[in-house]
Structures are given as C-alpha cells and as structure tokens.
Amino acid sequence: MLALRTAFTALAFVLVALMPGVSSAQSQPAAAGAGLEALAIVSGGKRHAFQVEVMRTPDQRARGLMHRNYLPADRGMLFDFGSSEPVAMWMQNTYIPLDMLFIRADGTIARIAEQTEPLSTRTIPSGEPVLSVLEINGGISRQLGIKPGDKVEHALFKR
C-alpha cells in the first residue's frame, strides 16, 4: 500500500510539473516531513524573521536544498546535527547560491560562508564545532548586516 501511495504521489508531482502555468518552483515539494518553523536572527539591534524547514535526519540533511530552483527571501533551511561537532557542507545538485550560517549550540553565529557556488562539490567547513547550519539565499546576510557573533532564535537553541 505504501509503494502504491508513493507512486501516486510521484505521479502527482510529475503531472503538476507538466501543467501549463505552473512553474517548476511551485511544483517542487518541500523536503519530506519538514514543516516550516519560525526562526529569527538578531543583528545590530534588529530582528530578522525567517520561516525554515528543519532537517533532523541524516537523509533530510543529505538532501537539503538539492534540486530546488527557488527559495523565497524570507525562507531558509536549518540543519540540526543533534550535537556540536565540526561539519562540512557542499553545494552538489544545489542550484541556488546560498549563505551558510554555522551556528553554535548557544545560538550564536560562528561563521558565515557567503554566496556559495551552485553545483560545487568543494566542501565548506564550519571551522569549529557547531550544532547547526542555516542556509538562506545568497547575499541576504550582507544585505541584512548579519555577522558572526549575532544570535539566532529558534527552539533548537533552547535545549
């Protein structure tokens, strides 16, 4: 029954993608099992609000924003590694330039990799142990004045 349901879901996405007037960005599903959660970055006395998908499992983290052609300006993806550890990210099969914010367990930003190169297999290291990585559209960090040391507010950092 699960295989049949999966097949129907895949067929539905193909049919929607082929419908006239529906863009590929509209037809791309959100990552499986990931609803949107509120997140804010406090920088320079300002609070910048985002809605994020949270990737908690190894499969979700491996998939990330791959194969997406569009990310709204107020959206992002938060990778939860479950414990603080050095991490490395890459952009394989990712079509959107991203800013990667490497975040410590206390919610402070350790490092920002700005305007990462789409489709690159070059690894982008955290530089120190981090609990998570936030990916947002490339250039947003600079545009909003977000920098290392700024605070990220999300339930993940209240453990």
Phi and psi restraints in degrees (value plus and minus 20) as a CYANA .aco file:
   2 LEU   PHI     -82.4   -42.4
   2 LEU   PSI     -61.4   -21.4
   3 ALA   PHI     -82.9   -42.9
   3 ALA   PSI     -60.1   -20.1
   4 LEU   PHI     -85.8   -45.8
   4 LEU   PSI     -63.5   -23.5
   5 ARG   PHI     -83.0   -43.0
   5 ARG   PSI     -61.3   -21.3
   6 THR   PHI     -83.2   -43.2
   6 THR   PSI     -62.5   -22.5
   7 ALA   PHI     -82.9   -42.9
   7 ALA   PSI     -63.4   -23.4
   8 PHE   PHI     -84.3   -44.3
   8 PHE   PSI     -59.7   -19.7
   9 THR   PHI     -83.3   -43.3
   9 THR   PSI     -65.9   -25.9
  10 ALA   PHI     -82.2   -42.2
  10 ALA   PSI     -62.0   -22.0
  11 LEU   PHI     -83.1   -43.1
  11 LEU   PSI     -60.9   -20.9
  12 ALA   PHI     -80.7   -40.7
  12 ALA   PSI     -62.5   -22.5
  13 PHE   PHI     -85.2   -45.2
  13 PHE   PSI     -58.9   -18.9
  14 VAL   PHI     -84.2   -44.2
  14 VAL   PSI     -65.8   -25.8
  15 LEU   PHI     -83.5   -43.5
  15 LEU   PSI     -62.6   -22.6
  16 VAL   PHI     -82.8   -42.8
  16 VAL   PSI     -60.8   -20.8
  17 ALA   PHI     -83.2   -43.2
  17 ALA   PSI     -49.2    -9.2
  18 LEU   PHI    -108.6   -68.6
  18 LEU   PSI     -28.4    11.6
  19 MET   PHI     -90.1   -50.1
  19 MET   PSI     116.7   156.7
  20 PRO   PHI     -84.7   -44.7
  20 PRO   PSI     121.3   161.3
  21 GLY   PHI      65.7   105.7
  21 GLY   PSI     -21.8    18.2
  22 VAL   PHI    -129.4   -89.4
  22 VAL   PSI      98.6   138.6
  23 SER   PHI     -95.5   -55.5
  23 SER   PSI     141.1   181.1
  24 SER   PHI     -84.5   -44.5
  24 SER   PSI     -51.0   -11.0
  25 ALA   PHI     -85.6   -45.6
  25 ALA   PSI     -57.8   -17.8
  26 GLN   PHI     -90.2   -50.2
  26 GLN   PSI     -51.4   -11.4
  27 SER   PHI    -104.2   -64.2
  27 SER   PSI     -31.5     8.5
  28 GLN   PHI     -99.7   -59.7
  28 GLN   PSI     104.3   144.3
  29 PRO   PHI     -93.5   -53.5
  29 PRO   PSI     135.1   175.1
  30 ALA   PHI     -87.2   -47.2
  30 ALA   PSI     139.7   179.7
  31 ALA   PHI     -74.9   -34.9
  31 ALA   PSI     118.6   158.6
  32 ALA   PHI     -75.1   -35.1
  32 ALA   PSI     108.2   148.2
  33 GLY   PHI      55.9    95.9
  33 GLY   PSI     -10.2    29.8
  34 ALA   PHI    -133.2   -93.2
  34 ALA   PSI      85.1   125.1
  35 GLY   PHI    -104.2   -64.2
  35 GLY   PSI     150.8   190.8
  36 LEU   PHI    -104.7   -64.7
  36 LEU   PSI     119.2   159.2
  37 GLU   PHI    -147.6  -107.6
  37 GLU   PSI     129.1   169.1
  38 ALA   PHI     -95.1   -55.1
  38 ALA   PSI     120.5   160.5
  39 LEU   PHI    -166.2  -126.2
  39 LEU   PSI     124.8   164.8
  40 ALA   PHI    -154.7  -114.7
  40 ALA   PSI     129.8   169.8
  41 ILE   PHI    -137.9   -97.9
  41 ILE   PSI     104.1   144.1
  42 VAL   PHI    -117.9   -77.9
  42 VAL   PSI      98.1   138.1
  43 SER   PHI    -164.7  -124.7
  43 SER   PSI     105.9   145.9
  44 GLY   PHI      37.4    77.4
  44 GLY   PSI      15.7    55.7
  45 GLY   PHI      58.8    98.8
  45 GLY   PSI     -18.7    21.3
  46 LYS   PHI    -130.4   -90.4
  46 LYS   PSI     131.6   171.6
  47 ARG   PHI    -133.9   -93.9
  47 ARG   PSI      98.4   138.4
  48 HIS   PHI    -125.7   -85.7
  48 HIS   PSI      97.8   137.8
  49 ALA   PHI    -112.8   -72.8
  49 ALA   PSI     118.6   158.6
  50 PHE   PHI    -154.6  -114.6
  50 PHE   PSI     137.9   177.9
  51 GLN   PHI    -131.5   -91.5
  51 GLN   PSI     107.4   147.4
  52 VAL   PHI    -146.6  -106.6
  52 VAL   PSI     129.3   169.3
  53 GLU   PHI    -108.7   -68.7
  53 GLU   PSI     116.3   156.3
  54 VAL   PHI    -128.8   -88.8
  54 VAL   PSI     102.5   142.5
  55 MET   PHI    -117.8   -77.8
  55 MET   PSI      91.0   131.0
  56 ARG   PHI    -129.2   -89.2
  56 ARG   PSI     -43.1    -3.1
  57 THR   PHI    -120.9   -80.9
  57 THR   PSI     139.2   179.2
  58 PRO   PHI     -76.9   -36.9
  58 PRO   PSI     -60.1   -20.1
  59 ASP   PHI     -84.6   -44.6
  59 ASP   PSI     -63.6   -23.6
  60 GLN   PHI     -82.8   -42.8
  60 GLN   PSI     -65.3   -25.3
  61 ARG   PHI     -83.9   -43.9
  61 ARG   PSI     -57.2   -17.2
  62 ALA   PHI     -86.2   -46.2
  62 ALA   PSI     -55.0   -15.0
  63 ARG   PHI    -100.1   -60.1
  63 ARG   PSI     -65.2   -25.2
  64 GLY   PHI      26.7    66.7
  64 GLY   PSI    -152.6  -112.6
  65 LEU   PHI    -115.7   -75.7
  65 LEU   PSI      -1.0    39.0
  66 MET   PHI     -77.7   -37.7
  66 MET   PSI     125.1   165.1
  67 HIS   PHI      46.7    86.7
  67 HIS   PSI      -1.9    38.1
  68 ARG   PHI    -122.0   -82.0
  68 ARG   PSI     122.4   162.4
  69 ASN   PHI    -124.0   -84.0
  69 ASN   PSI     -26.9    13.1
  70 TYR   PHI    -174.2  -134.2
  70 TYR   PSI     122.9   162.9
  71 LEU   PHI    -160.5  -120.5
  71 LEU   PSI      98.6   138.6
  72 PRO   PHI     -77.0   -37.0
  72 PRO   PSI     131.7   171.7
  73 ALA   PHI     -80.6   -40.6
  73 ALA   PSI     -47.6    -7.6
  74 ASP   PHI    -119.9   -79.9
  74 ASP   PSI      -2.4    37.6
  75 ARG   PHI    -136.1   -96.1
  75 ARG   PSI     144.5   184.5
  76 GLY   PHI    -186.3  -146.3
  76 GLY   PSI    -197.2  -157.2
  77 MET   PHI    -152.7  -112.7
  77 MET   PSI     107.6   147.6
  78 LEU   PHI    -129.0   -89.0
  78 LEU   PSI     102.4   142.4
  79 PHE   PHI    -116.6   -76.6
  79 PHE   PSI      98.4   138.4
  80 ASP   PHI    -120.2   -80.2
  80 ASP   PSI      93.5   133.5
  81 PHE   PHI    -110.7   -70.7
  81 PHE   PSI     -22.4    17.6
  82 GLY   PHI      62.2   102.2
  82 GLY   PSI     -47.7    -7.7
  83 SER   PHI    -174.8  -134.8
  83 SER   PSI     140.2   180.2
  84 SER   PHI     -95.5   -55.5
  84 SER   PSI     107.9   147.9
  85 GLU   PHI    -179.0  -139.0
  85 GLU   PSI     136.2   176.2
  86 PRO   PHI     -85.9   -45.9
  86 PRO   PSI     114.9   154.9
  87 VAL   PHI    -149.1  -109.1
  87 VAL   PSI     141.6   181.6
  88 ALA   PHI    -157.5  -117.5
  88 ALA   PSI     117.5   157.5
  89 MET   PHI    -134.6   -94.6
  89 MET   PSI     148.1   188.1
  90 TRP   PHI    -170.4  -130.4
  90 TRP   PSI     155.4   195.4
  91 MET   PHI    -136.9   -96.9
  91 MET   PSI      -1.4    38.6
  92 GLN   PHI     -76.5   -36.5
  92 GLN   PSI     112.1   152.1
  93 ASN   PHI      39.6    79.6
  93 ASN   PSI       1.1    41.1
  94 THR   PHI    -128.8   -88.8
  94 THR   PSI     100.5   140.5
  95 TYR   PHI    -113.8   -73.8
  95 TYR   PSI     -31.6     8.4
  96 ILE   PHI    -124.1   -84.1
  96 ILE   PSI     108.7   148.7
  97 PRO   PHI     -83.9   -43.9
  97 PRO   PSI     116.3   156.3
  98 LEU   PHI    -147.2  -107.2
  98 LEU   PSI     136.3   176.3
  99 ASP   PHI    -121.0   -81.0
  99 ASP   PSI     110.3   150.3
 100 MET   PHI    -128.5   -88.5
 100 MET   PSI     100.0   140.0
 101 LEU   PHI    -125.0   -85.0
 101 LEU   PSI      94.5   134.5
 102 PHE   PHI    -108.9   -68.9
 102 PHE   PSI     102.7   142.7
 103 ILE   PHI    -140.4  -100.4
 103 ILE   PSI     109.9   149.9
 104 ARG   PHI     -92.3   -52.3
 104 ARG   PSI     148.1   188.1
 105 ALA   PHI     -81.5   -41.5
 105 ALA   PSI     -46.8    -6.8
 106 ASP   PHI    -105.1   -65.1
 106 ASP   PSI     -17.5    22.5
 107 GLY   PHI      70.6   110.6
 107 GLY   PSI     -18.9    21.1
 108 THR   PHI    -105.8   -65.8
 108 THR   PSI     125.4   165.4
 109 ILE   PHI     -98.9   -58.9
 109 ILE   PSI     102.3   142.3
 110 ALA   PHI    -104.2   -64.2
 110 ALA   PSI     -60.4   -20.4
 111 ARG   PHI    -178.4  -138.4
 111 ARG   PSI     131.1   171.1
 112 ILE   PHI    -147.2  -107.2
 112 ILE   PSI     105.4   145.4
 113 ALA   PHI    -119.9   -79.9
 113 ALA   PSI      88.7   128.7
 114 GLU   PHI    -109.9   -69.9
 114 GLU   PSI     127.1   167.1
 115 GLN   PHI      27.8    67.8
 115 GLN   PSI      34.3    74.3
 116 THR   PHI     -82.3   -42.3
 116 THR   PSI     129.2   169.2
 117 GLU   PHI     -99.7   -59.7
 117 GLU   PSI      99.2   139.2
 118 PRO   PHI     -76.8   -36.8
 118 PRO   PSI     123.5   163.5
 119 LEU   PHI      48.4    88.4
 119 LEU   PSI     -13.8    26.2
 120 SER   PHI     -99.4   -59.4
 120 SER   PSI     123.9   163.9
 121 THR   PHI    -121.0   -81.0
 121 THR   PSI     -13.6    26.4
 122 ARG   PHI     -85.8   -45.8
 122 ARG   PSI     112.5   152.5
 123 THR   PHI    -100.9   -60.9
 123 THR   PSI     125.7   165.7
 124 ILE   PHI    -139.8   -99.8
 124 ILE   PSI      83.6   123.6
 125 PRO   PHI    -101.3   -61.3
 125 PRO   PSI     134.0   174.0
 126 SER   PHI     -93.5   -53.5
 126 SER   PSI     -48.0    -8.0
 127 GLY   PHI      65.4   105.4
 127 GLY   PSI     -34.3     5.7
 128 GLU   PHI    -186.7  -146.7
 128 GLU   PSI     148.5   188.5
 129 PRO   PHI     -83.7   -43.7
 129 PRO   PSI     112.6   152.6
 130 VAL   PHI    -153.9  -113.9
 130 VAL   PSI     137.2   177.2
 131 LEU   PHI    -109.1   -69.1
 131 LEU   PSI     -50.3   -10.3
 132 SER   PHI    -174.6  -134.6
 132 SER   PSI     149.2   189.2
 133 VAL   PHI    -152.6  -112.6
 133 VAL   PSI     113.4   153.4
 134 LEU   PHI    -127.6   -87.6
 134 LEU   PSI     106.3   146.3
 135 GLU   PHI    -127.2   -87.2
 135 GLU   PSI     107.7   147.7
 136 ILE   PHI    -151.8  -111.8
 136 ILE   PSI     149.4   189.4
 137 ASN   PHI     -75.5   -35.5
 137 ASN   PSI     120.6   160.6
 138 GLY   PHI     -78.6   -38.6
 138 GLY   PSI     112.0   152.0
 139 GLY   PHI      76.8   116.8
 139 GLY   PSI     -36.6     3.4
 140 ILE   PHI     -85.6   -45.6
 140 ILE   PSI     -59.4   -19.4
 141 SER   PHI     -77.7   -37.7
 141 SER   PSI     -68.8   -28.8
 142 ARG   PHI     -85.6   -45.6
 142 ARG   PSI     -63.7   -23.7
 143 GLN   PHI     -78.8   -38.8
 143 GLN   PSI     -59.3   -19.3
 144 LEU   PHI    -112.4   -72.4
 144 LEU   PSI     -23.8    16.2
 145 GLY   PHI      55.6    95.6
 145 GLY   PSI       4.1    44.1
 146 ILE   PHI     -96.4   -56.4
 146 ILE   PSI     116.2   156.2
 147 LYS   PHI    -165.1  -125.1
 147 LYS   PSI     145.0   185.0
 148 PRO   PHI     -74.8   -34.8
 148 PRO   PSI     121.8   161.8
 149 GLY   PHI      77.4   117.4
 149 GLY   PSI     -41.2    -1.2
 150 ASP   PHI     -86.2   -46.2
 150 ASP   PSI     141.0   181.0
 151 LYS   PHI    -125.8   -85.8
 151 LYS   PSI     114.3   154.3
 152 VAL   PHI    -124.1   -84.1
 152 VAL   PSI     109.1   149.1
 153 GLU   PHI    -126.4   -86.4
 153 GLU   PSI      98.9   138.9
 154 HIS   PHI    -185.2  -145.2
 154 HIS   PSI     133.6   173.6
 155 ALA   PHI     -76.3   -36.3
 155 ALA   PSI     -47.8    -7.8
 156 LEU   PHI     -77.3   -37.3
 156 LEU   PSI     -51.8   -11.8
 157 PHE   PHI    -114.5   -74.5
 157 PHE   PSI      -7.1    32.9
 158 LYS   PHI    -134.0   -94.0
 158 LYS   PSI       1.1    41.1
